[in-house]
């Protein structure tokens, strides 16, 4: 199986939005294809994220979405690999690894100091994938958050 990964554009919304909707459903969100389409369109049009789209034999196989971040202390740009999704029919075929490789290449070419991601404590499959791809966990900070918009 041949896997091609390229940077998505607004012309790819019809392909990316359904994958993004499936990704959200994986995290127990309701299916909202139109809202997913609008969200992705806004990110791409405003150049607020980079989406790398994987295809196999012309069929959408998965995507990853990266958001820019900056470190004042390091005086450097970083990217957060926020979303990674592989279509169920394309799993265990190397799509996730190809997306991680493409993200790493993108980060290097963009002059970023590093990429970061987070995953759930119980997602051992993803953790194994990340470790196999050379990612390392780090515990030098304690993350906090405050919800600004209550549901």
C-alpha positions as CSV (number, residue, x, y, z in Angstrom):
1,X,0.0,0.0,0.0
2,X,1.4,3.4,-1.0
3,X,0.8,6.2,1.5
4,X,1.1,9.8,0.3
5,X,1.1,12.7,2.8
6,X,0.7,16.3,1.8
7,X,-0.3,19.6,3.4
8,X,-4.1,20.1,3.1
9,X,-5.6,23.2,1.7
10,X,-9.1,24.6,1.7
11,X,-9.7,22.6,-1.5
12,X,-9.4,19.5,0.7
13,X,-12.3,20.4,3.0
14,X,-14.6,17.8,1.6
15,X,-12.0,15.1,2.4
16,X,-10.7,16.4,5.7
17,X,-14.0,17.4,7.4
18,X,-15.4,13.9,7.5
19,X,-12.2,12.5,8.9
20,X,-12.2,15.3,11.5
21,X,-15.8,14.5,12.4
22,X,-14.8,10.8,12.9
23,X,-11.8,11.9,15.0
24,X,-14.2,13.9,17.3
25,X,-16.6,11.0,17.5
26,X,-13.7,8.8,18.7
27,X,-13.6,11.2,21.6
28,X,-17.3,10.8,22.3
29,X,-18.4,13.9,20.6
30,X,-21.6,13.9,18.5
31,X,-21.3,13.8,14.7
32,X,-21.4,17.3,13.3
33,X,-20.0,17.2,9.8
34,X,-21.1,20.8,9.0
35,X,-19.5,22.1,12.2
36,X,-16.3,20.1,11.6
37,X,-16.2,21.5,8.1
38,X,-16.6,25.1,9.4
39,X,-14.0,24.6,12.1
40,X,-11.4,23.2,9.7
41,X,-12.2,25.9,7.1
42,X,-11.7,28.7,9.6
43,X,-8.3,27.2,10.7
44,X,-7.1,26.8,7.2
45,X,-8.3,30.2,5.9
46,X,-6.8,32.0,8.8
47,X,-3.6,30.0,8.6
48,X,-4.0,29.0,12.2
49,X,-3.1,25.4,11.8
50,X,-1.4,23.0,9.4
51,X,-3.2,19.8,8.4
52,X,-1.2,17.0,6.9
53,X,-3.5,14.7,4.9
54,X,-2.6,11.0,4.2
55,X,-4.1,9.3,1.2
56,X,-3.7,5.8,-0.1
57,X,-4.5,5.0,-3.7
58,X,-6.4,8.3,-3.9
59,X,-8.6,7.6,-0.8
60,X,-8.3,9.7,2.4
61,X,-6.6,7.5,5.1
62,X,-5.9,10.0,7.9
63,X,-4.7,13.4,9.0
64,X,-2.8,15.2,11.7
65,X,-3.3,18.8,12.7
66,X,-0.6,21.0,14.1
67,X,-1.0,24.3,15.9
68,X,1.8,26.9,16.3
69,X,3.1,27.7,19.8
70,X,6.0,29.8,21.0
71,X,8.4,29.6,23.9
72,X,9.4,32.9,25.3
73,X,12.1,31.3,27.4
74,X,13.6,29.4,24.5
75,X,12.9,32.3,22.0
76,X,11.6,29.6,19.6
77,X,8.7,28.3,17.7
78,X,7.2,25.0,18.5
79,X,4.2,23.1,17.1
80,X,1.6,21.1,19.0
81,X,0.5,18.0,17.3
82,X,-3.0,18.3,18.5
83,X,-4.9,15.8,16.4
84,X,-4.0,12.5,14.8
85,X,-6.6,10.2,13.2
86,X,-6.4,7.2,10.9
87,X,-9.6,6.0,9.2
88,X,-10.6,2.6,10.6
89,X,-10.1,0.8,7.3
90,X,-6.5,2.2,7.1
91,X,-5.3,1.3,10.5
92,X,-2.3,-0.9,11.1
93,X,-1.0,-0.1,7.6
94,X,1.6,2.5,8.4
95,X,-0.6,5.6,8.0
96,X,0.0,7.0,11.5
97,X,3.7,6.5,11.2
98,X,3.7,8.3,7.9
99,X,1.8,11.2,9.4
100,X,4.2,11.4,12.3
101,X,7.2,11.4,9.9
102,X,5.6,14.1,7.8
103,X,4.9,16.2,10.9
104,X,8.5,15.9,12.0
105,X,9.7,16.9,8.6
106,X,7.3,19.8,8.5
107,X,8.5,21.0,11.9
108,X,12.2,20.8,10.8
109,X,11.5,22.6,7.6
110,X,9.5,25.3,9.5
111,X,12.5,25.9,11.8
112,X,10.7,24.7,14.9
113,X,12.7,23.8,18.0
114,X,10.3,20.8,18.8
115,X,7.0,19.2,18.4
116,X,4.8,18.4,21.4
117,X,1.7,16.3,21.9
118,X,-0.3,14.8,24.6
119,X,-2.5,11.7,24.9
120,X,-4.7,10.1,27.4
121,X,-3.0,8.1,30.2
122,X,-4.9,4.9,29.1
123,X,-4.2,5.2,25.4
124,X,-1.4,2.6,25.4
125,X,-1.7,2.1,21.6
126,X,-1.0,5.7,20.8
127,X,1.8,5.8,23.4
128,X,3.5,2.8,21.8
129,X,3.2,4.4,18.4
130,X,4.8,7.7,19.7
131,X,7.6,5.9,21.5
132,X,8.3,3.8,18.4
133,X,8.5,7.0,16.3
134,X,11.1,8.5,18.7
135,X,8.9,10.7,20.8
136,X,9.8,10.9,24.5
137,X,7.5,11.7,27.4
138,X,8.6,14.6,29.6
139,X,7.5,15.5,33.1
140,X,9.3,18.8,33.7
141,X,6.0,20.8,34.0
142,X,2.7,20.4,35.6
143,X,-0.2,21.4,33.4
144,X,-3.1,23.4,34.7
145,X,-6.2,24.8,32.9
146,X,-9.2,26.9,33.5
147,X,-12.4,26.5,31.5
148,X,-13.5,29.9,30.2
149,X,-16.7,28.7,28.6
150,X,-18.9,26.5,30.7
151,X,-21.0,24.0,28.9
